[in-house]
Amino acid sequence: KAIESDYPHLVTKDSPTQRVGGLVLEKFTQVSHQRPMLSLDNVFNADELL
């Protein structure tokens, strides 16, 4: 972000600061997860995974 702030001409539509992830491809089928797919940001041990 700092570089793009200092050099705005470097910002592109596919920059990680502009878009996270990719396009959804139709060749893959959607699935429903048995448990919500939550962030692992606050997981500090194996017990917190489930």
PQR file of N, CA, C, O and H, with PARSE charges and radii, in Angstrom:
ATOM      1  N   LYS A   1       0.818  -1.186   0.000 -0.4000 1.5000
ATOM      2  CA  LYS A   1       0.000   0.000   0.000 -0.0000 2.0000
ATOM      3  C   LYS A   1       0.862   1.250   0.000  0.5500 1.7000
ATOM      4  O   LYS A   1       0.548   2.234  -0.670 -0.5500 1.4000
ATOM      5  N   ALA A   2       1.950   1.205   0.757 -0.4000 1.5000
ATOM      6  CA  ALA A   2       2.807   2.383   0.843 -0.0000 2.0000
ATOM      7  C   ALA A   2       3.419   2.712  -0.511  0.5500 1.7000
ATOM      8  O   ALA A   2       3.475   3.877  -0.905 -0.5500 1.4000
ATOM      9  H   ALA A   2       2.205   0.406   1.301  0.4000 1.0000
ATOM     10  N   ILE A   3       3.877   1.690  -1.222 -0.4000 1.5000
ATOM     11  CA  ILE A   3       4.472   1.933  -2.539 -0.0000 2.0000
ATOM     12  C   ILE A   3       3.429   2.485  -3.488  0.5500 1.7000
ATOM     13  O   ILE A   3       3.695   3.444  -4.212 -0.5500 1.4000
ATOM     14  H   ILE A   3       3.832   0.743  -0.902  0.4000 1.0000
ATOM     15  N   GLU A   4       2.230   1.885  -3.493 -0.4000 1.5000
ATOM     16  CA  GLU A   4       1.178   2.370  -4.376 -0.0000 2.0000
ATOM     17  C   GLU A   4       0.742   3.775  -3.991  0.5500 1.7000
ATOM     18  O   GLU A   4       0.335   4.556  -4.852 -0.5500 1.4000
ATOM     19  H   GLU A   4       2.014   1.106  -2.904  0.4000 1.0000
ATOM     20  N   SER A   5       0.821   4.099  -2.723 -0.4000 1.5000
ATOM     21  CA  SER A   5       0.486   5.453  -2.286 -0.0000 2.0000
ATOM     22  C   SER A   5       1.520   6.451  -2.801  0.5500 1.7000
ATOM     23  O   SER A   5       1.173   7.549  -3.237 -0.5500 1.4000
ATOM     24  H   SER A   5       1.152   3.464  -2.024  0.4000 1.0000
ATOM     25  N   ASP A   6       2.783   6.062  -2.745 -0.4000 1.5000
ATOM     26  CA  ASP A   6       3.855   6.936  -3.224 -0.0000 2.0000
ATOM     27  C   ASP A   6       3.935   6.982  -4.739  0.5500 1.7000
ATOM     28  O   ASP A   6       4.347   7.990  -5.314 -0.5500 1.4000
ATOM     29  H   ASP A   6       3.065   5.170  -2.390  0.4000 1.0000
ATOM     30  N   TYR A   7       3.539   5.880  -5.394 -0.4000 1.5000
ATOM     31  CA  TYR A   7       3.613   5.774  -6.854 -0.0000 2.0000
ATOM     32  C   TYR A   7       2.270   5.295  -7.402  0.5500 1.7000
ATOM     33  O   TYR A   7       2.149   4.136  -7.800 -0.5500 1.4000
ATOM     34  H   TYR A   7       3.204   5.061  -4.928  0.4000 1.0000
ATOM     35  N   PRO A   8       1.267   6.161  -7.430 -0.5600 1.5000
ATOM     36  CA  PRO A   8      -0.076   5.737  -7.842  0.2800 2.0000
ATOM     37  C   PRO A   8      -0.149   5.181  -9.263  0.5500 1.7000
ATOM     38  O   PRO A   8      -1.088   4.454  -9.589 -0.5500 1.4000
ATOM     39  N   HIS A   9       0.813   5.506 -10.101 -0.4000 1.5000
ATOM     40  CA  HIS A   9       0.797   4.969 -11.468 -0.0000 2.0000
ATOM     41  C   HIS A   9       1.089   3.465 -11.491  0.5500 1.7000
ATOM     42  O   HIS A   9       0.897   2.818 -12.521 -0.5500 1.4000
ATOM     43  H   HIS A   9       1.576   6.096  -9.836  0.4000 1.0000
ATOM     44  N   LEU A  10       1.550   2.904 -10.372 -0.4000 1.5000
ATOM     45  CA  LEU A  10       1.812   1.468 -10.289 -0.0000 2.0000
ATOM     46  C   LEU A  10       0.569   0.655  -9.933  0.5500 1.7000
ATOM     47  O   LEU A  10       0.594  -0.572 -10.028 -0.5500 1.4000
ATOM     48  H   LEU A  10       1.706   3.429  -9.535  0.4000 1.0000
ATOM     49  N   VAL A  11      -0.503   1.305  -9.530 -0.4000 1.5000
ATOM     50  CA  VAL A  11      -1.728   0.601  -9.144 -0.0000 2.0000
ATOM     51  C   VAL A  11      -2.378   0.015 -10.395  0.5500 1.7000
ATOM     52  O   VAL A  11      -2.616   0.719 -11.376 -0.5500 1.4000
ATOM     53  H   VAL A  11      -0.523   2.302  -9.453  0.4000 1.0000
ATOM     54  N   THR A  12      -2.659  -1.283 -10.341 -0.4000 1.5000
ATOM     55  CA  THR A  12      -3.364  -1.945 -11.434 -0.0000 2.0000
ATOM     56  C   THR A  12      -4.601  -2.635 -10.880  0.5500 1.7000
ATOM     57  O   THR A  12      -4.715  -2.830  -9.670 -0.5500 1.4000
ATOM     58  H   THR A  12      -2.466  -1.854  -9.543  0.4000 1.0000
ATOM     59  N   LYS A  13      -5.525  -3.003 -11.757 -0.4000 1.5000
ATOM     60  CA  LYS A  13      -6.768  -3.630 -11.298 -0.0000 2.0000
ATOM     61  C   LYS A  13      -6.528  -4.989 -10.654  0.5500 1.7000
ATOM     62  O   LYS A  13      -7.342  -5.438  -9.847 -0.5500 1.4000
ATOM     63  H   LYS A  13      -5.432  -2.845 -12.740  0.4000 1.0000
ATOM     64  N   ASP A  14      -5.419  -5.655 -10.996 -0.4000 1.5000
ATOM     65  CA  ASP A  14      -5.138  -6.962 -10.402 -0.0000 2.0000
ATOM     66  C   ASP A  14      -4.110  -6.895  -9.273  0.5500 1.7000
ATOM     67  O   ASP A  14      -3.584  -7.922  -8.843 -0.5500 1.4000
ATOM     68  H   ASP A  14      -4.758  -5.291 -11.651  0.4000 1.0000
ATOM     69  N   SER A  15      -3.832  -5.700  -8.806 -0.4000 1.5000
ATOM     70  CA  SER A  15      -2.925  -5.526  -7.673 -0.0000 2.0000
ATOM     71  C   SER A  15      -3.528  -6.175  -6.428  0.5500 1.7000
ATOM     72  O   SER A  15      -4.742  -6.103  -6.233 -0.5500 1.4000
ATOM     73  H   SER A  15      -4.260  -4.866  -9.155  0.4000 1.0000
ATOM     74  N   PRO A  16      -2.708  -6.808  -5.579 -0.5600 1.5000
ATOM     75  CA  PRO A  16      -3.230  -7.418  -4.347  0.2800 2.0000
ATOM     76  C   PRO A  16      -3.949  -6.428  -3.436  0.5500 1.7000
ATOM     77  O   PRO A  16      -4.788  -6.831  -2.630 -0.5500 1.4000
ATOM     78  N   THR A  17      -3.636  -5.150  -3.549 -0.4000 1.5000
ATOM     79  CA  THR A  17      -4.330  -4.163  -2.718 -0.0000 2.0000
ATOM     80  C   THR A  17      -5.700  -3.818  -3.283  0.5500 1.7000
ATOM     81  O   THR A  17      -6.522  -3.222  -2.587 -0.5500 1.4000
ATOM     82  H   THR A  17      -2.955  -4.822  -4.204  0.4000 1.0000
ATOM     83  N   GLN A  18      -5.955  -4.184  -4.527 -0.4000 1.5000
ATOM     84  CA  GLN A  18      -7.220  -3.863  -5.169 -0.0000 2.0000
ATOM     85  C   GLN A  18      -8.178  -5.046  -5.205  0.5500 1.7000
ATOM     86  O   GLN A  18      -9.397  -4.871  -5.202 -0.5500 1.4000
ATOM     87  H   GLN A  18      -5.287  -4.669  -5.092  0.4000 1.0000
ATOM     88  N   ARG A  19      -7.612  -6.258  -5.238 -0.4000 1.5000
ATOM     89  CA  ARG A  19      -8.461  -7.449  -5.349 -0.0000 2.0000
ATOM     90  C   ARG A  19      -7.775  -8.618  -4.653  0.5500 1.7000
ATOM     91  O   ARG A  19      -6.591  -8.873  -4.873 -0.5500 1.4000
ATOM     92  H   ARG A  19      -6.623  -6.400  -5.241  0.4000 1.0000
ATOM     93  N   VAL A  20      -8.512  -9.313  -3.825 -0.4000 1.5000
ATOM     94  CA  VAL A  20      -7.999 -10.510  -3.164 -0.0000 2.0000
ATOM     95  C   VAL A  20      -8.685 -11.706  -3.791  0.5500 1.7000
ATOM     96  O   VAL A  20      -9.907 -11.714  -3.933 -0.5500 1.4000
ATOM     97  H   VAL A  20      -9.473  -9.105  -3.645  0.4000 1.0000
ATOM     98  N   GLY A  21      -7.925 -12.710  -4.166 -0.4000 1.5000
ATOM     99  CA  GLY A  21      -8.500 -13.896  -4.784 -0.0000 2.0000
ATOM    100  C   GLY A  21      -8.569 -13.760  -6.292  0.5500 1.7000
ATOM    101  O   GLY A  21      -8.099 -12.775  -6.862 -0.5500 1.4000
ATOM    102  H   GLY A  21      -6.932 -12.704  -4.051  0.4000 1.0000
ATOM    103  N   GLY A  22      -9.143 -14.732  -6.913 -0.4000 1.5000
ATOM    104  CA  GLY A  22      -9.247 -14.740  -8.360 -0.0000 2.0000
ATOM    105  C   GLY A  22     -10.687 -14.890  -8.797  0.5500 1.7000
ATOM    106  O   GLY A  22     -11.611 -14.888  -7.984 -0.5500 1.4000
ATOM    107  H   GLY A  22      -9.524 -15.532  -6.450  0.4000 1.0000
ATOM    108  N   LEU A  23     -10.854 -15.018 -10.092 -0.4000 1.5000
ATOM    109  CA  LEU A  23     -12.188 -15.213 -10.641 -0.0000 2.0000
ATOM    110  C   LEU A  23     -12.672 -16.627 -10.334  0.5500 1.7000
ATOM    111  O   LEU A  23     -11.870 -17.558 -10.261 -0.5500 1.4000
ATOM    112  H   LEU A  23     -10.103 -15.019 -10.752  0.4000 1.0000
ATOM    113  N   VAL A  24     -13.957 -16.783 -10.158 -0.4000 1.5000
ATOM    114  CA  VAL A  24     -14.547 -18.105  -9.935 -0.0000 2.0000
ATOM    115  C   VAL A  24     -14.691 -18.778 -11.291  0.5500 1.7000
ATOM    116  O   VAL A  24     -15.310 -18.228 -12.203 -0.5500 1.4000
ATOM    117  H   VAL A  24     -14.608 -16.027 -10.218  0.4000 1.0000
ATOM    118  N   LEU A  25     -14.120 -19.968 -11.421 -0.4000 1.5000
ATOM    119  CA  LEU A  25     -14.190 -20.695 -12.679 -0.0000 2.0000
ATOM    120  C   LEU A  25     -15.410 -21.602 -12.689  0.5500 1.7000
ATOM    121  O   LEU A  25     -15.700 -22.282 -11.705 -0.5500 1.4000
ATOM    122  H   LEU A  25     -13.618 -20.414 -10.681  0.4000 1.0000
ATOM    123  N   GLU A  26     -16.120 -21.606 -13.807 -0.4000 1.5000
ATOM    124  CA  GLU A  26     -17.353 -22.393 -13.914 -0.0000 2.0000
ATOM    125  C   GLU A  26     -17.095 -23.896 -13.936  0.5500 1.7000
ATOM    126  O   GLU A  26     -18.008 -24.677 -13.666 -0.5500 1.4000
ATOM    127  H   GLU A  26     -15.885 -21.054 -14.607  0.4000 1.0000
ATOM    128  N   LYS A  27     -15.863 -24.322 -14.255 -0.4000 1.5000
ATOM    129  CA  LYS A  27     -15.593 -25.761 -14.334 -0.0000 2.0000
ATOM    130  C   LYS A  27     -15.562 -26.434 -12.962  0.5500 1.7000
ATOM    131  O   LYS A  27     -15.569 -27.661 -12.875 -0.5500 1.4000
ATOM    132  H   LYS A  27     -15.121 -23.688 -14.475  0.4000 1.0000
ATOM    133  N   PHE A  28     -15.527 -25.639 -11.892 -0.4000 1.5000
ATOM    134  CA  PHE A  28     -15.558 -26.187 -10.544 -0.0000 2.0000
ATOM    135  C   PHE A  28     -16.980 -26.135 -10.005  0.5500 1.7000
ATOM    136  O   PHE A  28     -17.718 -25.186 -10.268 -0.5500 1.4000
ATOM    137  H   PHE A  28     -15.521 -24.641 -11.962  0.4000 1.0000
ATOM    138  N   THR A  29     -17.357 -27.157  -9.253 -0.4000 1.5000
ATOM    139  CA  THR A  29     -18.691 -27.171  -8.663 -0.0000 2.0000
ATOM    140  C   THR A  29     -18.650 -26.546  -7.274  0.5500 1.7000
ATOM    141  O   THR A  29     -17.640 -26.626  -6.574 -0.5500 1.4000
ATOM    142  H   THR A  29     -16.757 -27.929  -9.040  0.4000 1.0000
ATOM    143  N   GLN A  30     -19.747 -25.930  -6.889 -0.4000 1.5000
ATOM    144  CA  GLN A  30     -19.836 -25.344  -5.564 -0.0000 2.0000
ATOM    145  C   GLN A  30     -20.087 -26.444  -4.546  0.5500 1.7000
ATOM    146  O   GLN A  30     -20.773 -27.425  -4.831 -0.5500 1.4000
ATOM    147  H   GLN A  30     -20.567 -25.864  -7.458  0.4000 1.0000
ATOM    148  N   VAL A  31     -19.532 -26.272  -3.370 -0.4000 1.5000
ATOM    149  CA  VAL A  31     -19.746 -27.228  -2.289 -0.0000 2.0000
ATOM    150  C   VAL A  31     -20.210 -26.481  -1.051  0.5500 1.7000
ATOM    151  O   VAL A  31     -19.899 -25.305  -0.862 -0.5500 1.4000
ATOM    152  H   VAL A  31     -18.975 -25.475  -3.139  0.4000 1.0000
ATOM    153  N   SER A  32     -20.955 -27.180  -0.219 -0.4000 1.5000
ATOM    154  CA  SER A  32     -21.355 -26.626   1.071 -0.0000 2.0000
ATOM    155  C   SER A  32     -20.474 -27.265   2.133  0.5500 1.7000
ATOM    156  O   SER A  32     -20.395 -28.490   2.222 -0.5500 1.4000
ATOM    157  H   SER A  32     -21.207 -28.135  -0.373  0.4000 1.0000
ATOM    158  N   HIS A  33     -19.827 -26.459   2.921 -0.4000 1.5000
ATOM    159  CA  HIS A  33     -18.953 -26.965   3.973 -0.0000 2.0000
ATOM    160  C   HIS A  33     -19.787 -27.339   5.194  0.5500 1.7000
ATOM    161  O   HIS A  33     -20.753 -26.656   5.534 -0.5500 1.4000
ATOM    162  H   HIS A  33     -19.892 -25.464   2.849  0.4000 1.0000
ATOM    163  N   GLN A  34     -19.400 -28.437   5.851 -0.4000 1.5000
ATOM    164  CA  GLN A  34     -20.108 -28.862   7.053 -0.0000 2.0000
ATOM    165  C   GLN A  34     -19.930 -27.847   8.173  0.5500 1.7000
ATOM    166  O   GLN A  34     -20.825 -27.658   8.996 -0.5500 1.4000
ATOM    167  H   GLN A  34     -18.615 -28.992   5.575  0.4000 1.0000
ATOM    168  N   ARG A  35     -18.796 -27.208   8.199 -0.4000 1.5000
ATOM    169  CA  ARG A  35     -18.515 -26.151   9.177 -0.0000 2.0000
ATOM    170  C   ARG A  35     -18.114 -24.901   8.412  0.5500 1.7000
ATOM    171  O   ARG A  35     -17.533 -25.001   7.332 -0.5500 1.4000
ATOM    172  H   ARG A  35     -18.069 -27.361   7.530  0.4000 1.0000
ATOM    173  N   PRO A  36     -18.411 -23.734   8.949 -0.5600 1.5000
ATOM    174  CA  PRO A  36     -18.034 -22.502   8.255  0.2800 2.0000
ATOM    175  C   PRO A  36     -16.520 -22.414   8.060  0.5500 1.7000
ATOM    176  O   PRO A  36     -15.751 -22.806   8.937 -0.5500 1.4000
ATOM    177  N   MET A  37     -16.104 -21.903   6.916 -0.4000 1.5000
ATOM    178  CA  MET A  37     -14.689 -21.688   6.639 -0.0000 2.0000
ATOM    179  C   MET A  37     -14.328 -20.302   7.165  0.5500 1.7000
ATOM    180  O   MET A  37     -14.490 -19.301   6.467 -0.5500 1.4000
ATOM    181  H   MET A  37     -16.729 -21.584   6.203  0.4000 1.0000
ATOM    182  N   LEU A  38     -13.843 -20.256   8.391 -0.4000 1.5000
ATOM    183  CA  LEU A  38     -13.551 -18.993   9.059 -0.0000 2.0000
ATOM    184  C   LEU A  38     -12.071 -18.654   8.950  0.5500 1.7000
ATOM    185  O   LEU A  38     -11.264 -19.486   8.537 -0.5500 1.4000
ATOM    186  H   LEU A  38     -13.712 -21.069   8.958  0.4000 1.0000
ATOM    187  N   SER A  39     -11.730 -17.458   9.316 -0.4000 1.5000
ATOM    188  CA  SER A  39     -10.350 -16.995   9.289 -0.0000 2.0000
ATOM    189  C   SER A  39      -9.494 -17.767  10.288  0.5500 1.7000
ATOM    190  O   SER A  39      -9.953 -18.130  11.372 -0.5500 1.4000
ATOM    191  H   SER A  39     -12.386 -16.782   9.652  0.4000 1.0000
ATOM    192  N   LEU A  40      -8.249 -18.011   9.905 -0.4000 1.5000
ATOM    193  CA  LEU A  40      -7.297 -18.661  10.801 -0.0000 2.0000
ATOM    194  C   LEU A  40      -6.423 -17.633  11.512  0.5500 1.7000
ATOM    195  O   LEU A  40      -5.438 -17.986  12.160 -0.5500 1.4000
ATOM    196  H   LEU A  40      -7.877 -17.717   9.025  0.4000 1.0000
ATOM    197  N   ASP A  41      -6.786 -16.380  11.386 -0.4000 1.5000
ATOM    198  CA  ASP A  41      -5.991 -15.280  11.932 -0.0000 2.0000
ATOM    199  C   ASP A  41      -5.775 -15.391  13.434  0.5500 1.7000
ATOM    200  O   ASP A  41      -4.709 -15.032  13.934 -0.5500 1.4000
ATOM    201  H   ASP A  41      -7.586 -16.094  10.859  0.4000 1.0000
ATOM    202  N   ASN A  42      -6.773 -15.881  14.156 -0.4000 1.5000
ATOM    203  CA  ASN A  42      -6.679 -15.937  15.616 -0.0000 2.0000
ATOM    204  C   ASN A  42      -6.528 -17.357  16.147  0.5500 1.7000
ATOM    205  O   ASN A  42      -6.871 -17.625  17.299 -0.5500 1.4000
ATOM    206  H   ASN A  42      -7.639 -16.173  13.750  0.4000 1.0000
ATOM    207  N   VAL A  43      -6.021 -18.269  15.325 -0.4000 1.5000
ATOM    208  CA  VAL A  43      -5.802 -19.649  15.751 -0.0000 2.0000
ATOM    209  C   VAL A  43      -4.360 -19.781  16.223  0.5500 1.7000
ATOM    210  O   VAL A  43      -3.422 -19.475  15.487 -0.5500 1.4000
ATOM    211  H   VAL A  43      -5.742 -18.052  14.389  0.4000 1.0000
ATOM    212  N   PHE A  44      -4.200 -20.240  17.455 -0.4000 1.5000
ATOM    213  CA  PHE A  44      -2.863 -20.335  18.026 -0.0000 2.0000
ATOM    214  C   PHE A  44      -2.462 -21.756  18.405  0.5500 1.7000
ATOM    215  O   PHE A  44      -1.315 -21.993  18.786 -0.5500 1.4000
ATOM    216  H   PHE A  44      -4.962 -20.488  18.052  0.4000 1.0000
ATOM    217  N   ASN A  45      -3.401 -22.712  18.304 -0.4000 1.5000
ATOM    218  CA  ASN A  45      -3.061 -24.111  18.573 -0.0000 2.0000
ATOM    219  C   ASN A  45      -4.057 -25.011  17.854  0.5500 1.7000
ATOM    220  O   ASN A  45      -5.067 -24.536  17.337 -0.5500 1.4000
ATOM    221  H   ASN A  45      -4.332 -22.520  17.995  0.4000 1.0000
ATOM    222  N   ALA A  46      -3.770 -26.322  17.821 -0.4000 1.5000
ATOM    223  CA  ALA A  46      -4.594 -27.276  17.074 -0.0000 2.0000
ATOM    224  C   ALA A  46      -6.023 -27.349  17.592  0.5500 1.7000
ATOM    225  O   ALA A  46      -6.938 -27.586  16.804 -0.5500 1.4000
ATOM    226  H   ALA A  46      -2.949 -26.708  18.241  0.4000 1.0000
ATOM    227  N   ASP A  47      -6.247 -27.156  18.887 -0.4000 1.5000
ATOM    228  CA  ASP A  47      -7.596 -27.223  19.456 -0.0000 2.0000
ATOM    229  C   ASP A  47      -8.506 -26.129  18.910  0.5500 1.7000
ATOM    230  O   ASP A  47      -9.723 -26.308  18.858 -0.5500 1.4000
ATOM    231  H   ASP A  47      -5.503 -26.964  19.527  0.4000 1.0000
ATOM    232  N   GLU A  48      -7.939 -25.018  18.509 -0.4000 1.5000
ATOM    233  CA  GLU A  48      -8.738 -23.900  18.007 -0.0000 2.0000
ATOM    234  C   GLU A  48      -9.121 -24.065  16.536  0.5500 1.7000
ATOM    235  O   GLU A  48      -9.884 -23.257  16.007 -0.5500 1.4000
ATOM    236  H   GLU A  48      -6.950 -24.873  18.552  0.4000 1.0000
ATOM    237  N   LEU A  49      -8.607 -25.090  15.875 -0.4000 1.5000
ATOM    238  CA  LEU A  49      -8.928 -25.305  14.467 -0.0000 2.0000
ATOM    239  C   LEU A  49     -10.347 -25.806  14.269  0.5500 1.7000
ATOM    240  O   LEU A  49     -10.968 -25.496  13.252 -0.5500 1.4000
ATOM    241  H   LEU A  49      -7.987 -25.746  16.305  0.4000 1.0000
ATOM    242  N   LEU A  50     -10.871 -26.564  15.206 -0.4000 1.5000
ATOM    243  CA  LEU A  50     -12.209 -27.147  15.042 -0.0000 2.0000
ATOM    244  C   LEU A  50     -13.172 -26.619  16.063  0.5500 1.7000
ATOM    245  O   LEU A  50     -14.341 -27.006  16.067 -0.5500 1.4000
ATOM    246  H   LEU A  50     -10.367 -26.816  16.032  0.4000 1.0000
TER
END
